[in-house]
Amino acid sequence: MTGPVADHLWERFRRSTRARIGLGRVGDSLPTMRLLEFQYAHASARDAVHSALDTEAFAVAVGPRPCIRVRSQAGDRTAYLRRPDLGRRLAPESGAVLPPGPFDAVFVVADGLSAGAVQTHAPALLAALLPLLADWRLAPLIVASQARVALGDDIAIRMQAKMVVVLIGERPGLSVPNSLGAYLTYDPHVGRRDSERNCISNVHGDGLSYAAAADKLHWLMSQARLLQLTGIELKEDAPLALPAGPLP
């Protein structure tokens, strides 16, 4: 069914999801507006992947907390996308600037596949989370360029941190190009598997709020410190005090 009546019937479903549903058709193709919306979303996703993190602006946004800027062994964006392994290891010169611990935890802010997500959401998430960790020995904040999740393991080892939290731009989709994820790993070391991490994802304007993400991450970090583990053995049954929804 197509036309104004069908579009009206689909409208209430569209209000509940960002998925492309009930697009309609004109002949054998999509309506022009729907096609343009798809092309815009595709272009936004591509731009997100190739965007760069403004580390100076980020340092200002999280001030006065000290930041240390590092990079992976991927020399540029092309190398980062073609060689994921290089994004998991720290560049030699970056290792020299990391202070030794011991620390209870280190936060690594990584550009990942959406620097815009990090630029937009990571400062607010840290602002909501760090006051909950007042009794933790936290390392200086590490801001990493051309970084994958596993780069946090390499950093944490060098800093003698018991756990690492990597805040990273998630792979953009056609509905959300700027979603932030948080990966928690206890006893980090090179070669950790994804099953040995806990992940909180979809922190963005239409997803998980900063307060809800901070509450859950704080709970997971506290449980990880108590049980000395993360991953599939640490059940993510944290009470979600605040519902998901639009961010303020």
Secondary structure as UniProt FT lines:
FT   HELIX           4..14
FT   TURN            15..16
FT   TURN            27..28
FT   HELIX           32..50
FT   HELIX           55..61
FT   TURN            62..64
FT   STRAND          67..72
FT   HELIX           77..82
FT   TURN            84..85
FT   HELIX           86..88
FT   HELIX           92..95
FT   TURN            96..97
FT   STRAND          103..110
FT   TURN            112..113
FT   HELIX           115..129
FT   HELIX           130..133
FT   TURN            134..135
FT   STRAND          141..145
FT   TURN            149..150
FT   HELIX           151..159
FT   STRAND          161..169
FT   STRAND          180..186
FT   TURN            190..191
FT   HELIX           194..196
FT   STRAND          198..203
FT   TURN            205..206
FT   HELIX           210..227
FT   TURN            232..233
//
